[in-house]
Amino acid sequence: MKGVQFLVAFVLLALASKLVSASDPGPLQDFCVAINDTKDGVFVNGKFCKDPKLATAEDFFLPGLNIPGNTSNQVGSMVTPANVQQIPGLNTLGISLVRIDYAPYGGLNPPHTHPRATEILVVVEGTLSVGFVTSNTDNRLFTKVLYPGDVFVFPEGMIHFQFNIGSTNAVAFAALSSQNPGVITIANAVFGSDPAINPDVLAKAFQLDQNIVKQLQSRFWWDNN
């Protein structure tokens, strides 16, 4: 009986350890302010750490998220990040934030994925149609129309999007469970890679004529470069 209890306890601990390691590693000190200068620094989570004695309030501060982003672009949206690149004090803390602005009548944050983070989004202005798609083979779409005050979660790694279906500007804020969540915009990555993916591969994968693939590649490669 004791052997069974030990085995159950071991399995639970193993599962717990896997859950803990599913996000950014936990810090082993109060903070680790990121610096680009390697002098007197320690390399942690992709950044060198400033001597804690030299840290200031500015290392944990970012102004300007009240300023609307410029949505005058092809997709009609703008993402303003607040991650470790903008706030060095976020290094090792496993969290970041973005502001997303959407133009009226179809502003789109196009289908993309965050390889290192779950995202929780709250709408503060406008009306958004949002959704994410699960992995193969189900490829199930979870979608919802959001209004101011509504919250929606996009699980880590899932392809997701937000689309302004209203006649006014829309604004949302999203928190992500990584200091540096990363982003892969699907269309840009597939059709705008450098060097380009063989058109034969994409023509077969998307069941498209090769000339259409080449046209898409030329457009997205230009946008990305």
N, C-alpha and C positions, 0 to 999 in steps of 0.2 A: 504493500500500500504506500509506504514511504517512497518507494522507487517511482511509483506512478505520480505522486505529488511533486517529486523533484522534476520529473520529465515535463509535467504541465507547467511548472514554474519556469523551467528553462525555455520552453517554447514561447511563453508569454514575454519573457525578457528579450528573446531573440526578435520577436515581432515588434516590441517596443523600440528596440535599438534601430530597426529598419525604418520605423516611422520617424524617429528623431532625425535620422540621417537623410530623410527625404527633402529637407530644406537646407538653407545655408548653414554651415557649421556654426555652433554657438561660440561666442567670444569667451576668452578665459581671463579677461580684464574688463575694466569699466568701459573703455572705448579704445579705438585704434584709428585715429585720424589719418586719412590717406594723404601721402605726399608723393610728388614726382621725383624729388631729390633723394638719392640713395644714401647720402651722407647721414650717419647716425640713425638710419632707419632699419626696420625689421620687416621682411616681406611676409604679409599675411593676406590671404584671400585675394590675391592678384594685385595688391597695392602695398607700397612701403608705408610703415606707420611712423607718424611723428612722435617724438618724445612727449609723453602725456603732460609733462611739466610745461611744455611750450604750447599746448592747445589753448585756444581762445573760443569765446562764444561765436565768433564768425565761422569757425569750423563746423558749426551745427546749424547754420542759418542760411536761408535763401529767400530773397524778396521777389516780388513780381508775379506770383501766381494769380493775382487779381487782374492782370493785363490780358485781354483777349488775344488769342493766337491768330495769325494771318491765314485765313482759309481760302485765299485767292490762288488755288492750285487745281490740278486736274481732278483730285478726289474730293476737294471741298472740305478738308479738315486739317487740323494742326494739333500735334501732340507736343506739349511742353513738359519735359521730364524734370523730376527732382530726385535723382538717384546719386550714387556715389561720385559720379563725374561732376555734379554740381554742388553736392554737399559732402565734403570729404569725411565729415564725422559719421556718416552712415556706414563707413567701412566696417565689416564684420557684424553689423547689426541686423542684417537679413530683412530689410524693409525699404520700400521706396514709394514714390508717389508720382502721378502724372495729372496734368490738366489736359482735357481734350475739348477743342472747339470744333463745331460743325456748322457749315453754311446751311442756309435755308434750302428747302426743296432738294434734298438728296445729298447733303454732306455726308461723306462716308469715311469711316476708319476701316479700310479694306481688310478682308480675311487675312489673319496673321496668327502667329503663335508665340508664346513666351516659353522658351525651353527650360527656364529655371524658376518659374514663378506661377503661383495661382494669383488671379486678379479679382478684386472686389470693386465694383463700380457703382457710384451713386450719381444720379442725374440731378442737376441743380436748376437747369433751364431747358425748356423745349421738350420734344417728344422723340424718343429713339426706339427704333426696332433693333433688337440685339439678339445674338444667338451664338451657340457653339455646336460643333459637330464632334461626336464621339469617334473613337478609333475603329479601324477595321475589325470585324466585317460588318458591324451594325451600321456605322456611319449615321447614327441617329442625330437629328437636329433638335436641339432644345432652344426655343425662341420665345421672346416676350416683348410686348410693347411697354416701354417705361416712360413714366411721367416724373415731374420734379418730386424728389424725395424717395423715389423707388431705387432699390438696390438689386444688383444681379452679380452672380459669381461665375467666373470663367476658370474651370479647373486647369491646373498646370499642364502645359503641352497641348491643350485642345485648340484647334483652329476656331477662331471667333471673330466677330465683327460688330460694328455699331453703325446704324444708318438713320440719318435725320429724316423723318417722314412728315415733319411739320413745316409751316410756312415762315417760321422765325428761326433765329440762331438758336443753337442748342449748346449746352455746356455740361460736361461731366468731369468728375474727379475719380481717380482709381488708385487704390493702394495695391502694391504687389509684394509678394512674400520673398523678395530678394533685394539686396542692395544694388544688383546689376542683373535684372531679369532677362535681358536680351530680347530681341524681337526679330522674327522672320516673317516678312510680308510675302505671302505665297506667290502672287503673280510676279513680283520683282525678283524673287529668288529663282523661280523656274524659268522665266523668260528673259531675265536680265542678268543672269550669272556671268561672271568674267573669269575664264573664257566661257563662251556660250556652250550650252549643252547641245550635242548632236541633234539637228532637227529631226532626224529619223526616229530618235528616241521619243521626242515629244509628240511627233505626229502619231506614233503608235499608242503612246500612253493616253493622249487626249482624243484619239480617233478623229484627227483633223488632217486636212490637206497640208502637205509640207510647205506650200507657198504661204498659207495662213500662219503657220508656225514661224516662218522666217519674218513675216510682217510683224508679228507680235514681238519677236526677239529684237528686231530693229527698233521698235518703239520703246520697249522697256530697257534695252541696253542704253539707249540715248538718255532716258530718264535717270537711270542709275549712275551714269558716268558723265 
